[in-house]
Amino acid sequence: MARLLVFVNSVALLLFGSDMFLVGANRPPAPVNVSVMHLKADSATITWDVPEGDIIIGFSITQQRQDRYTQRFIREVNTTSRACVLWDLEEETDYIVQVQTIGLYGESQASQRVHFRTLKKSDRFPSNSSNQDDPTVQGLDKSRHLQTGEMIIIVVVLLMWAAVIALFCRQYDIIKDTDNSNSKEKVKPLSERSTPEHHSGGLLRSKFQSVPSINIIEV
């Protein structure tokens, strides 16, 4: 009976060990090239790469302040993302992060620890040429180009409308002046229609007015 129990225990240990070996062998590899991008006073973006040929269904990130023992865990599944934004960070604070990938048979080993320090609120993240390949940066650039193009179109349309309004006002003034000139030519002044007067204010006498005749008789 004792030998039977020993045999059963040995088989159980063997099966358990083989299962653990198979699970460990099927786990995804740890992430590589873990880096920090878009560093700000209250946020940072963590990016990483995954070796090809492995099925990855999610990721897990461990975030810890360097001066404290408390940790923050971020876990997301059903995603193929290779980046995660850390929010609600404190300015001028040191943090340590590690990334794990999640596969069909469990999680990978943790990546190497990455240290970073947040900036002041008045500081700005220096421009980095490597960030141009990031989809977030590309999206921001596209939106800026779209906004600039829209502003140019709006300015051009406003200028065209202003030119049309100015031309209309000019034509209206020309037509109005022409109408006033024509009305003045049709209506003559009253002085040209009245009877001419003498310089002294009276009416001019007729040239053919009869002059009284005088007859002188000598005796």
C-alpha positions in Angstrom: 0.0 0.0 0.0 2.8 2.3 0.9 4.5 1.6 -2.4 1.3 2.4 -4.3 1.0 5.8 -2.6 4.6 6.5 -3.5 4.0 5.6 -7.1 0.9 7.7 -7.3 2.7 10.7 -5.8 5.6 10.3 -8.2 3.3 10.2 -11.2 1.4 13.3 -10.0 4.7 15.2 -9.5 5.8 14.1 -13.0 2.6 15.2 -14.6 2.7 18.6 -12.7 6.3 19.1 -13.7 5.7 18.4 -17.3 2.7 20.7 -17.4 4.8 23.5 -15.8 7.5 22.8 -18.4 5.1 23.0 -21.3 3.5 26.2 -20.0 6.9 27.8 -19.4 8.0 26.7 -22.9 4.9 28.2 -24.5 5.1 31.6 -22.7 5.9 34.6 -24.9 9.4 36.1 -24.7 10.0 39.3 -22.6 9.6 42.6 -24.4 12.7 44.3 -25.8 13.7 47.9 -26.5 11.6 49.3 -23.7 11.9 53.1 -23.9 10.2 56.3 -22.6 8.8 58.9 -25.1 6.8 62.1 -24.9 8.0 62.8 -21.4 6.0 65.5 -19.6 5.4 66.7 -16.1 2.4 64.5 -15.5 2.6 61.8 -18.2 4.9 59.6 -20.2 4.5 57.1 -23.1 6.1 53.6 -22.7 7.0 51.8 -25.9 8.4 48.3 -26.5 9.0 45.7 -29.2 8.0 42.0 -29.3 10.0 39.3 -31.1 8.3 38.1 -34.2 6.6 34.7 -34.4 4.8 34.8 -31.0 1.1 35.3 -30.5 0.6 38.3 -28.2 -2.9 39.2 -26.9 -2.0 41.9 -24.4 0.5 43.5 -22.1 1.1 44.2 -18.4 3.1 47.2 -17.0 4.4 47.6 -13.5 4.9 51.2 -12.4 6.7 52.2 -9.2 8.0 55.4 -7.7 11.7 55.1 -6.9 11.2 56.5 -3.4 8.3 54.3 -2.5 7.4 50.6 -2.4 3.9 51.0 -3.7 3.3 49.8 -7.2 0.8 50.4 -9.9 -0.2 47.7 -12.3 -1.7 48.3 -15.8 -3.0 45.3 -17.6 -4.7 45.2 -21.0 -5.7 42.2 -23.1 -7.2 41.7 -26.6 -4.8 44.3 -28.1 -1.8 44.4 -30.3 -0.6 47.8 -29.1 3.1 48.3 -28.4 2.7 51.5 -26.4 1.0 52.7 -23.3 0.5 56.2 -21.8 1.1 56.6 -18.1 -1.1 59.4 -16.6 -1.4 61.1 -13.2 2.4 61.3 -12.7 4.0 63.8 -10.3 6.4 66.4 -11.6 10.2 66.0 -11.0 9.7 62.4 -9.7 11.7 59.3 -10.5 9.8 56.2 -11.7 10.7 52.7 -12.6 8.7 50.6 -15.1 8.7 47.0 -16.4 6.7 45.5 -19.2 5.4 42.0 -19.7 3.6 40.5 -22.7 0.6 38.3 -22.4 0.2 35.3 -24.6 -2.1 32.3 -25.0 -0.4 30.4 -22.2 0.4 33.2 -19.7 2.6 36.1 -19.2 6.2 36.5 -20.2 9.1 37.4 -17.9 9.4 41.0 -16.9 11.5 43.2 -19.1 14.5 45.1 -17.9 13.8 47.9 -15.5 13.6 51.3 -17.1 14.1 54.5 -15.1 12.9 58.0 -16.0 12.2 61.3 -14.3 9.3 63.6 -15.0 9.8 67.2 -16.0 8.7 70.4 -14.4 5.4 71.9 -15.6 7.3 74.8 -17.1 9.7 72.5 -19.0 9.0 71.1 -22.5 10.1 67.8 -23.9 13.0 68.4 -26.4 12.4 67.6 -30.0 13.7 64.1 -31.0 14.0 63.0 -34.6 13.2 59.4 -33.6 9.8 60.5 -32.4 8.7 61.3 -35.9 8.1 57.6 -36.5 5.6 57.4 -33.7 1.9 57.2 -34.9 0.9 59.8 -32.2 3.4 62.4 -33.5 2.4 61.7 -37.1 -1.3 62.2 -36.2 -0.6 65.5 -34.6 1.4 66.7 -37.6 -1.4 65.7 -39.9 -3.9 67.6 -37.8 -1.7 70.7 -37.7 -1.3 70.6 -41.5 -5.1 70.2 -41.9 -5.7 73.2 -39.6 -3.2 75.3 -41.5 -4.8 74.4 -44.8 -8.3 75.2 -43.5 -7.1 78.6 -42.3 -5.6 79.4 -45.7 -8.8 78.5 -47.5 -10.9 80.6 -45.1 -8.6 83.6 -45.6 -8.7 83.3 -49.4 -12.5 83.1 -49.3 -12.8 86.2 -47.1 -10.5 88.1 -49.4 -12.6 87.1 -52.5 -15.8 88.3 -50.8 -14.2 91.6 -49.8 -13.0 92.1 -53.4 -16.5 91.4 -54.7 -18.2 93.8 -52.2 -15.7 96.5 -53.1 -16.3 96.1 -56.8 -20.0 96.2 -56.3 -19.8 99.4 -54.2 -17.7 101.0 -56.9 -20.1 100.1 -59.7 -23.0 101.4 -57.6 -21.3 104.8 -57.2 -20.6 105.1 -60.9 -24.2 104.2 -61.8 -25.5 106.7 -59.2 -23.3 109.5 -60.5 -24.5 108.8 -64.1 -28.1 109.0 -63.1 -27.6 112.3 -61.3 -25.9 113.8 -64.4 -28.7 112.7 -66.7 -31.4 114.2 -64.4 -29.6 117.6 -64.3 -29.4 117.7 -68.1 -33.2 117.0 -68.5 -34.4 119.6 -66.0 -33.4 123.3 -67.1 -33.1 126.1 -64.6 -36.1 128.3 -63.9 -34.1 131.5 -64.9 -33.8 130.2 -68.5 -37.6 130.0 -68.9 -38.7 133.4 -67.3 -39.2 136.7 -69.2 -36.0 138.7 -69.4 -36.0 141.8 -67.2 -34.4 145.2 -67.6 -31.3 146.1 -65.6 -33.4 148.5 -63.5 -35.7 145.7 -62.6 -38.6 146.4 -65.0 -39.6 144.6 -68.1 -37.9 145.6 -71.4 -39.9 147.9 -73.5 -40.7 147.1 -77.1 -38.5 148.6 -79.8 -41.5 149.5 -81.8 -43.3 151.6 -79.1 -45.0 154.7 -80.7 -43.2 158.1 -80.1 -45.6 161.2 -79.8 -45.4 163.5 -82.9 -45.2 167.4 -82.4 -46.5 169.7 -85.3 -45.2 173.3 -85.3 -47.3 175.9 -87.2 -45.8 179.4 -88.0 -48.2 182.4 -88.2 
